[in-house]
Amino acid sequence: MTEQTSSYAPVPLAEVEQFDHTTDVVVVGYGLAGAAAAIEAARAGASVTLLERFSGPGGSSAQSGGELYLGGGTRVQKALGIEDSVEAMEAYLVAALGPHADEEKIRLYSQGSVEHFDWFDAMGVDFHETLWESTGWMPFTNDGLMWLGENAWPYTEIATPAPRGHRPPAPGFAGGALMEKVTATVEAEGVDVRLDTRALALVVDETGAVVGLRAKGFAGETTIRATKGVVLTTGGFVDNERMLADHAPDLLGHGKVSDGGDDGSGIEMGIAAGAATRRMSAIEVSLTFTTAMASRGILVNALGQRFVTEDTYPGVPSHAALHQPGPVWVIMDEEGFDSLSTGETWGAQPKHAAETVEELESDLGLPAGSLAHTIALYNEGAARGEDPLFHKNATWVHELKAPFAAFDPADMARAAGSSTTGFSGFTLGGLHTDVDGRVRRSTGGFVPGLYAAGRAASGMHGYGYVSGTSLGDGSFFGRRAGRAAAGA
Amino acid sequence: MTEQTSSYAPVPLAEVEQFDHTTDVVVVGYGLAGAAAAIEAARAGASVTLLERFSGPGGSSAQSGGELYLGGGTRVQKALGIEDSVEAMEAYLVAALGPHADEEKIRLYSQGSVEHFDWFDAMGVDFHETLWESTGWMPFTNDGLMWLGENAWPYTEIATPAPRGHRPPAPGFAGGALMEKVTATVEAEGVDVRLDTRALALVVDETGAVVGLRAKGFAGETTIRATKGVVLTTGGFVDNERMLADHAPDLLGHGKVSDGGDDGSGIEMGIAAGAATRRMSAIEVSLTFTTAMASRGILVNALGQRFVTEDTYPGVPSHAALHQPGPVWVIMDEEGFDSLSTGETWGAQPKHAAETVEELESDLGLPAGSLAHTIALYNEGAARGEDPLFHKNATWVHELKAPFAAFDPADMARAAGSSTTGFSGFTLGGLHTDVDGRVRRSTGGFVPGLYAAGRAASGMHGYGYVSGTSLGDGSFFGRRAGRAAAGA
């Protein structure tokens, strides 16, 4: 690997001859977290300058699925007659974002979730009062609510299930529709937005406090005085190969879920100013496949073993698959495949079809007898109407009968050109913040004047992930960081 | 969790009124890495002061198994007629210490391995020219050589196997015997050793270069000028709960393999001086059990599935078990148990015994039918004299017949009081060094005057581990750091 070096060493205040511009709060990075911080800082009465390196707003948020993980009784949940509680939401998130989720952040997030829904609602994000009943990634519908694993084992034994995946009315990736409303609000609040402007370094005074920022735009370098604080919302570091190798090598070689600008610049600027980091190895990773298919059959590893509940949020099998002997396969029979509705297969074609399980083992290179015993055990449970290993919902469990077909869950990602391995992901670790976005100093206490949110920070996540929790905690804690920076 | 804070903020040179002592090289931490650095710096002509917080030398190294992973044709290997090569050793380590092992460090380590053996040999470490043939942790013999997974699948397909676990003649934990010779050499080289002396902070000049160290002993604080460099060999951070929570939460709640002083102080001092870190989430973890037993039977998870080669270095099943649905069990039949030699069971008693596999599934709380199918598949392979899933050596493979016994691999650790969970471990990540121990700066380049080795640094390891590679890379790269600090 070539040696990538980057220098985000802070600029000492004493070396700044003059500031080109003075504002209360500087926000760096115009994704959802940055927009949320800017809106709330402005509403708290602060003058806000929002910098974005690219020519348009949105960041990786605008390219995302657009889900917001919200619950506890939102307007959409209530209209659909869905009972939910803060406690159930909190218990689910602690389990699903774990192990080692941040329980304090999750508690606040769950308690504030209905208000956070209303915040988006008030800016015109139009959540339809309809539920997409299936499991999976983004639906190709305008439905406003979806399940994200809450009704799958083992979570069913941990918390009363309720669907909490809220999304704007856009088929597939809805992040653009979400960010359209959010950026309109940023403009309405009078935020000074500067596109094509790349942050170079923080400005720190002799006590180590952050008092400004140096940036570079088309007109050259500019040094901005931030009288109240700087909020880093620059995203994660999946686009920085050196940082991945040092901190999150699980993602090396896989596809990148980003807008191309998630190079960890904000994290590195923070570290250079003395910031502590947290959970730098934590990642989100996904295989592009449909759990609708896997649920009707079984998902097996290269030893012919099942390893995960098939009818859960698809990120769970994706993450598990990354650490299984691979490749992994979706095995289906005709009854299972025929039970799929149009649209649930995403056009997937079997890679192998076989008249017998022995033939399929041979075709897939599985150890002789391994898949036969896995299917026999599965069928013994199915005859009793249950899945004794992973407690898949009985709705999807039926005895598997030859002939069989095997699907490669990575096929769709490869066909789409998004990943040669089938896996794509982004990083979850970053600057170590408190619940108001204050960045901790590595030697104790905080770095005065410095705040962070979104994937530049370590948020609610431990080592698990669910759709909607990155936009969710980025916006929720982005808002808190904006208010804190404004001194509200 | 209570908020642990520690301040290792560096002392600016301008604030040092006077130095109490001046030396060329200061080494912090008197385990094997520190001793190696001190010896080599002294031999290169430098005056060396070696600080140790505890009242005696040795650190965690003295409490370890004492294995040194060495090969490529050592005296012991040659005397036993074992053929080995640098290339085979390198290929094995890249695989066994991976994924994501440091290939540059492994290459140098393998190339220098015979010379490194001779370095220990010359100081009187008495490696016997006898081979312990079995697999497992430290033997209760004086044998000088042992296997550490080289002859187990999949490594047999990656590199020509040779035993490379070298150890001094001491039954069980041999780290004390090793350190006895090493500390005698430190004394013989005229190193200024200061026990009961705890490092408090680095002293840095106005350019950020490390020029000394402040420490505290019985006589109060002392500030030492290091004209050539400071070498941090303070160990990892398994004894620091806050650092574990932030960086390596997999070890939270488990036993600690340390002398009680592995609190990450050196890593934090380095970070506070601008150092970069690497692989802070990487860990070693072990279950106290014998692979001699597991090899004669099977190791299964809480779903009744096998998940690992049983006859490999026991750290491999240990690490795998940490991420399996637990508890895990060793299942044996009478033929397997009776084939064990005295000493191979470590006195282990079955937790459950059952006349039938169905009864055993019930006793262990395994899903109905799960273990039955696992044993049936295993027996089909055994009838062919093979293990199609994990390619365990055919020597150990036989058809498993009722009655069965189940052993809990965590029992011995719990009985010894070393861990309530059965798992114990230590951290592998730390300061980001080059092959000469120079500590990288987070903003690029290096921190002048600062070196690190041993578990205070990120060494050869990716996310795998083999006995002897921590003492091995600690001493090998400790020597290089000592020479580099001395300006050799």
Contacts between the chains, C-beta under 8 A, distances in Angstrom:
chain1	res1	chain2	res2	distance
A	5	B	444	3.9
A	5	B	445	7.3
A	6	B	443	7.6
A	6	B	444	6.4
A	7	B	443	4.7
A	7	B	444	4.7
A	8	B	443	5.9
A	9	B	443	4.3
A	99	B	249	7.0
A	100	B	245	7.5
A	100	B	249	4.0
A	100	B	252	7.3
A	245	B	100	7.4
A	246	B	276	7.2
A	246	B	277	7.5
A	246	B	278	4.6
A	246	B	279	7.0
A	246	B	432	6.5
A	247	B	278	7.4
A	247	B	279	7.4
A	247	B	280	7.3
A	247	B	281	8.0
A	249	B	99	7.0
A	249	B	100	4.0
A	249	B	279	7.8
A	249	B	462	7.1
A	249	B	463	7.7
A	252	B	100	7.3
A	268	B	442	7.0
A	268	B	443	7.5
A	271	B	442	4.9
A	272	B	274	7.7
A	272	B	442	6.0
A	272	B	443	4.9
A	274	B	272	7.7
A	276	B	246	7.2
A	277	B	246	7.6
A	278	B	246	4.6
A	278	B	247	7.4
A	279	B	246	7.0
A	279	B	247	7.4
A	279	B	249	7.8
A	280	B	247	7.4
A	280	B	280	6.6
A	280	B	281	7.3
A	281	B	247	8.0
A	281	B	279	8.0
A	281	B	280	7.3
A	281	B	281	3.7
A	303	B	389	5.2
A	305	B	305	5.5
A	323	B	323	6.9
A	367	B	381	7.9
A	367	B	388	3.7
A	367	B	389	5.2
A	368	B	380	7.7
A	368	B	381	7.9
A	368	B	388	5.6
A	369	B	377	5.2
A	369	B	380	5.1
A	369	B	381	7.4
A	369	B	388	7.0
A	370	B	377	6.3
A	370	B	388	7.0
A	370	B	389	6.5
A	373	B	373	4.2
A	373	B	374	7.6
A	373	B	376	6.3
A	373	B	377	4.6
A	374	B	373	7.6
A	376	B	373	6.3
A	377	B	369	5.2
A	377	B	370	6.3
A	377	B	373	4.6
A	380	B	368	7.8
A	380	B	369	5.1
A	381	B	367	7.9
A	381	B	368	7.9
A	381	B	369	7.4
A	388	B	367	3.7
A	388	B	368	5.7
A	388	B	369	7.0
A	388	B	370	7.0
A	389	B	303	5.2
A	389	B	367	5.3
A	389	B	370	6.6
A	432	B	246	6.6
A	442	B	268	7.0
A	442	B	271	4.9
A	442	B	272	5.9
A	443	B	6	7.6
A	443	B	7	4.7
A	443	B	8	5.9
A	443	B	9	4.3
A	443	B	268	7.5
A	443	B	272	5.0
A	444	B	5	3.8
A	444	B	6	6.4
A	444	B	7	4.7
A	445	B	5	7.2
A	462	B	249	7.1
A	463	B	249	7.7
